[in-house]
Amino acid sequence: MFKNLFGKKAEPVQTEEQAQEVLEETPKQEGFLTGFFKGLTKTRDNISKRIDEVLSGYVKIDDEMYEDLEDTLVSADIGMDATLELIDELREVIREKKITDPSLVKGELGLLLKDLMRTDEAEGGIDLSQTPMILLVVGVNGVGKTTSIGKLAAKFKAQGKSVQLAAADTFRAAAIDQLREWANRAKVEIIAQSEGSDPAAVIFDGIASAKSKGTDILICDTAGRLHNKKNLMQELNKIHRIIEREYPEAKKQTLLVLDATTGQNALSQAKEFKEVADISGVILTKLDGTAKGGVVVRIVKEYGIPVRYIGLGEGIDDLMEFDAEVFVDSII
């Protein structure tokens, strides 16, 4: 199936070795496909290979086969609700198409998974066509928030946009220094005050600087202290009031950063942040380090939040725009 992404009429890729041969034949402009495929190796091993093992153990399609597929999908963190919906639709499709060969089931499952992940909102990265823009980035400590901001800055700059950072996560130890480090790596300006400063005051300074310089995108590192949601909501509301008063013409986006390796914990964070902030999309980090990449499906299905970017490595260029079709082809 992955091979079809390159417009070739060929049999679906059955092994990672065959897939790698395809990637080596792929033009450089298709490099992001290579990044997806390599970065999702652990998830693919957990889902695709286990699906193959299930299907190879059956000579006919029966209830036991469906139950084994269900267990495989749930174990990959796709979630019970999404899994049950997929299996019900799979039964229907197989019945309608009169499919009797278990080896044909995997392709149908992949198509259904793509349909499941389609949302009303366009997927993929942030639309940069409307500037000036203020991008608020939220997320708890340790999820890769600061790193993601640095990578976003580098990505946007590479797309020809002028970028500034605002260090408004002022209560976390070393947060300002870490963001300054990433600003240097991305070669963009940073607006910061001392540790413990009022975050809204940092945003105020960032807006004043961005307006005076005609900056396209102001990326703000904001708080992520979920242990007191009331304080977090008050802080975010104050920041929004500053933005509305000082920069009403700017387009506003809020991205939530989640760590894919934390599984259920990431989903809990998505639920809680959605209660206190208007989340425009998710950045899912460390997806290359987990076998449970099915959490992407749950974020889209259960919370209706589009995944904008995924982290598939440590490099500054390893934050990739999310593509549901390529994602499914990479793991199925």
Disulfide bonds with the S-S distance in Angstrom:
none
